[in-house]
Amino acid sequence: MLPHTPSSPPSAPARALRQQLERHGLWTPAQVATRRWGIGCVSLEVTQRCNLDCTLCYLSEHAQAMLDPPLAALLERIDAIAERFGPGTDVQISGGDPTLRPLPDLVAIVRHLRARGLRGSLLTNGIRATRPLLETLADAGLSDVAFHVDLTQQRKGCVREADLDPVREEYIERARGLGLQVFFNTTVFDGNLDEVPHLVRFFVRHADRVRFASFQIGAETGRGVHGRDARVTQAAVIAAIREGAGTPLAFDTFLPGHPRCNRAAMALVVAGRCIDLLDDPALAQAALARTTRVTARRDRPFRTAAAFAAALACQVDLWPRAARWFGGAVRRLRAARIDGGVTVGKLTFFVHGFMDAHALEQERLDTCVFIAATPAGFMSMCEFNARRDSILLPVQARDGVPPRADVRAEHVYPVRFLRGRPRARALETRRDRTAVGPGATS
């Protein structure tokens, strides 16, 4: 997520992050963290429950059985986010799937985020994110909705990512006209890496509504039955995005945090053709350095563009280079023979790599820009994923069953509370018992 530029001096966490970036040699002219924003995103998990069973899932084996945190506790965490990171911070309302919480709770959460000057984004698989729900949350102050749709979710009848395009189109229409910025998250694994170019072309076709396409590389963390694939590397995903975009998008011009965690590219999409906005690194980095106090509003793209143009208008030394870039963009558009109705949009492509739970790297933890607001305080999302049971298990489980990290989930909870590996193990045990037959011993 790319939040507002802070209009006030850097907060203590932002100063600490910059020190770590400097210590690890990552404070370069390309670095966006603490220059364009203080922190990339803070995740606020409002439930551990989910209505899908993804083959790659970062949640704990015990997650499905856990009680939802009380609303009051979540509002307190929002206050802590505002006090620590300051106004304009992006807060991802996530889970599990947050739409499993009662709608009045979600409204209260969104309103409190807005009251504290924070930007609320709803991360959902979309199944329960109906048009009325999105309309209600938009009225309460929700800024963005991020739909997570991919083959790891095992949606019925879908064996290719292309089979999920009607779902994506339906979700886009649900949010149309509500003032919400629309994002899509895709988990990339061996089964859909070759379809990433297709997905990119889909997002390009819908760039009038889709603003952000995040591709997240599967990792060895959580309860999922599918782990990391050696073929699915950051380089492979970037190559697939470039193929789909039809242009060698620059993923090195701007650096959001650690390069092994996050890589990003931005394209201007005109009538279905991508124009790389960052293919002149020197120009883009100079513009970044000279516009750090300009507020970037995703929900007001034309106003934001005008603000940046005004800020750069007095940078006379940049004019020749900017003119050359603009001339090149015009020539590329002419070569595409664009005529008739022209749609315009700006689309950000993001590649995120989570760490394996058993292989956390201190350098990446030090420079993390994706923070989780947990019952134990703020920490890197990857660290939270690795420590979920020790942090969350003290919470009482549903049906009063006491959760224990040292006991396998399938030995504690009924099958309806199981997902991922525990569910697979429980069903396998059930099949084995059925195969042995009644009255048999083992």
N, C-alpha and C positions, 0 to 999 in steps of 0.2 A: 504494500500500500504506500502511496506517496501523499503525505498529508500537506497541510498548509505550511508555508514558510513561517517560522516564528517571528512575530513583530517585536518581541521583547528580547533583552539580552539572554544568552544561552543559560539554561538551567544548570544546576550542579551535575545532574546525570549526563547532560550533553557535554559539559566540560570534561567529566571523567571519561566519557566515550572517546572524545578527541584525544585525550592523553594516551589511551590504549591504542588508538589508530596510529598515533605518532610512534609509540613504542614498538609497534609491530611493522613499521615501515609502510603503512597504508594511508598516511595522510599525504595525498598527492593532489594535483590540480583536478583530477578526475573524481575525487571523493565527494559524494553527495551528503553523507551522514555528517551532521552537525553544521553543514554549510547550507543545505536547502531545508533540512528538517533535523530536529533533535533526536528523534527516535522513529524508526520506520513504522512500527505498529505495535499495539499492546493487545494481546488476546485475553478476552474475558469469557471464560467458559461458564455458561449458565446452567448447563446440565451435562451429565455424562452419558445420557441415554441417546440411542440412535434408532431410527426405523429402517436402516439398511445394514447389511453385513458385508463390508468391503474386504476384499482379499488383501488389501494394504490398509491398515488402520493403526493410528498412533495411540489409540486409547488403551487403557489397562484391560486385562482379562476380566477384572471385577467390575468394569465401568457400568455395564447394563443394570446391575443390581443396586447401584448407589442412589441414595436420596439426592434430590436436587438441593443445592445450597439455598438457604433462606434468602428471600428478596432483600431483607435488610442487610445481610452480609455482602450481597452484590453491590448494593448502593454504597456501602462503606468502601468497597474496593474501587468503585468509580471515583469517590472522593480522593482516595489515595493516589490514583492515576493522575488526576488533575493537579494535585499538590506536588507530585514528583516530576511530572513531565510537562505540565503547563498547558495552556489553551491551544487548540488547534491539533492536538494529538489524535491520531486515528486509533479508534478502539474497535476491535473485531469482536462482535457478539457471536460466540461460537459454542461448540459442545464437543461431542454429541451433536445432535441437531437442535438448535435453539427453539425451533418452532414446536417442539414437544412440550415446552413450558406454556402455561396459560397465557392467553393474549394480554390480559391486564398486566401480568408481570413484565412482558416484553415492552408494553407501552410505558410502564413506569421506568424501566431501564433506559429506554431511548430518551424519554423526557429528561431524566436526570443527567444523561450524557450531554444533551443539548444545553441544559441549565448550567453545567460546569464548563461550557465552552469547548467540548470535545466532539469529534466527528464519529458518529456511530455507523458501522458497517455490519450488515447481517450476513453471516456465512452459513449457507444452508444447502441441502441437497435438492431443495425446491418442492419436494413432494407435498408438503403442507403449506408452502408459501403461496397461498392463493392470492388472487387479485385483491379481494377485500382485506386480507391480512396486510399485504404490502401497502395498500392505500392507507390503512389505519396507522401503520408505523411511519409512513412518509409524512402524514399529518402531524405525528408526534415529534418529528424532527430527524428521522433516519436519513442519512446522506447517501449511502450506497447499499447495494445488494450484490453479494458474490455467490453465484451458483456453482456448486461443485457437481460436475457431471462427467463420468467416465466409465470405462468398462470394469474397473475394479469393484464397482457397486453391484454388479451382477443383476442388473435390471432385466426383467423378464423379456425374452425374445430378442435381446440385443447381443450380437456376437461381434460386431464391428463398431467402431466409433461413429461411422456414418449412420448406423441404425439409431443413434441417439440424437441426431440432428433435429428431428421433429420435437423432441423434448426441449432441446436448447431454444428452438424457435418459439415454442409455447411459453417458455420462461421469459424470453425477451419481450413478448407481447404482454405478459402479465404486468411488467414494470413500465410499459410504454406510457408516457404522458404523466407520470407521477413525480417527475423531478429527481428520480433516483439514478445515480450512475450505476451502470451494469458491468459487473466483472464476471469472469469465468475462471474456475480453478480446475486443472486437469492433473491427475496423478499419472506419471509416465512410468511404464514398466515394459518388459519385453513384449507383452501382448499388444501394445498399442503404439510403440515407438515409431513404427513405419507409417502410422496414420496421423502423426503430428502434422505433416504438411497439409493433409486434408483439413484438419482442425484449424490451422492457421488461415487457410483460404475461407473457411466458414466464418471466422471472426472478422476477416477483412471485408467479406460481403456485408456484414452487419455492423460495420464500424460507425455507422450513424448512431448506433445505440450502445454498442460494446466499447468500453474505454480501456479495459485492462484484461489481458489474458495471461494467467499465471500457470506455468508448467512446473510441477513439483515432482522431483525424482524420488521414487520409492526407496525407503531405507529399512534397516533392520531395527525396528522399534515398534512397540505396541503389540496388539493381539492378532494382527493380520497373519494369514497363512502363507502369504507370498512375501518374500524378502527382497533384498537388493539384487538387481540383475547386472552382471558385469558389462553387458552390452550397452546399458543405459547410463551413459556418462553425460556430464555437462556439455562436453564438446559435441556429442552425438545429438543431443536435444537442440542445441543452438544451430547445428547444421540442418536439422529437419525444419526448424522455424524459418531459416533463410530460404530453404527450398520452397516452402509454402508461400512465403512473402514474395518470391520472385525477384529478390534483390539481396545483396550481401549486407544485411543490417549490421550496424556497428554495435557490438556488445561490450566494447572496452572504453568508449568515450566517457561514460559516467560509471562510477563504482558505488553501489549502495551497500556499504559495509565491507564484509570480507568477500573476496572474489570467489572463494570456494563455496560460499553460502548463496550469494545473490549475483545475478547478472541481468542487465536490462538493456533494452533497445526501444526506440520510439520511432513511429512512422506516421507521416501524414498520409491519409488514405483519401484519394480523390477518384471517384468513379471506379472503385475497385482496384486501383493501382497504388502500391506502396512507394512513398518517397521517403528515404531515410532522413530523419531530422538531425541525426548525429554523425553524419559521414564526414564532417569537417571537425575533428576533435579540438583543434586549437581555437576555432571560432566558438564552439559550444562551451568549452571550458572557460574561455574568457567571458562569455555571456553569463555563465554560472557565477563566476567570481564577482561580477559587477551588478548582480540582481539578487543578492542574498536577502534583501529586505523587501522584495516584492512578494506579495501574497499570491500564492498559486491556488486558484479555486477550480477544482475539477467540475463543479456544478455550474460554473460561469465561464465557459471556455473563451468566448469572445471578449468578455471583460478582462480575463486574465491575459489573453493575447495582446489586448490594447495596453494593459499595464506594463507588460514586458517591452512592447514596442516603444512606449514612452520613456521607459528607463534606459533603453539602449539608444534612443534617438540622439542623445548628447554624447555618445561614445564615438566621436568622429573617427578615431583610428580604426574602428571595426567596420566602418561603412564599405570600404572596397572589398573586403573579404565577404561581408554579408551580401553584397551585390553579386559577386561571383557565384555564391551558393544559390541565391535566388534565381539567377539566370540559368544555372544548371538544372534546377528543379523544373523551371518552365520548359526547357528543352526536352526533359524526360517526359513531361506530360504531353507535349506535342507529338513526340515519337509514339506515344500510346494511342494517338488518333482519337482522343476523347471528344465526344460531341454529344449533343442531346442533354438529357437530365443528368446533372452532376451532383452526387452526394459527397460530402466532405466530413472527415472525422479524424481524430488523433487516437492512435492505438498504441498502447505500451505492451511490449512483450517482456515477460519476467520469467526467469529460470531460477528456481529455488532448490537448494540441496540440503535436506536435513541430515544430521549426523546419525550414525548407528548408535543405539543406546549403550553398547559395550565399548565404543571407540570415540568418546568425546575428546575434542582437541581444545586445549586451554586457550590457544590463540583465537580460535573462532568463538569461544564463549566470551572472552574478553571484549571482542568487537561486535557482539551480536546486536542486531537492530530489530529483531523480532522477539519481543518480550512477553512473557506470560504473567498475568496477575493471579497468583495462586494463594491458597490459604496460608502458605508459608512465606509469602512475600513475592517480590519480583525476581524473575530469573529468566535466563534464555529458554526459549521454547524447547530446544533440544535437551537441555538439562531437565526441564519439567517432564518431558517424555520419558527420560531415563529413570526418574524418581517418582513417578505417579503413585505407585502403591504406597510408598512410605509417606507421601504427603496427603493422599486422599483416603486411605483405608481407615483412619480413625473415625471418619464419618460413618454413621450407622447405615447399614444396607436396607434396602426395601424388604418388606415383610418381617423386619426385625431380625433377620439372619446376620449374625456378626461376621464381618469380612475379615479374612486373615490372609496375609500375603504369603505365608508359608504353606498354605493349603491350596491345591489346584481348584480353580473356580468351579469346574464341573463336579467336584466333590462337595460343594457347598450350596450351589444354587440350582433351581430347576432349569430345564433346557430353555425355557422362554427368556431367561435372564442371560443367556450365553450368546456370544458372537465370536467369530474368528476361530483361533486355535482351540479354545475350550469347547466350543460347539462342535467342531470337527471331531475332537476326541470323544465327546459324549455320544455323538451319533455313531461313531465307529464302535464304541463299547456296546451300544444298543444293538447294532447289527451283529456283532460277535455273539451276543447272548441269544439273539433270535436264531442264528445259524446253529448254535449248539443244541437248541430245542428245549422244551419244558422238561424240568426234572433232571436235566443233565448236570453234571458237576464238572468243575474245571480246577 
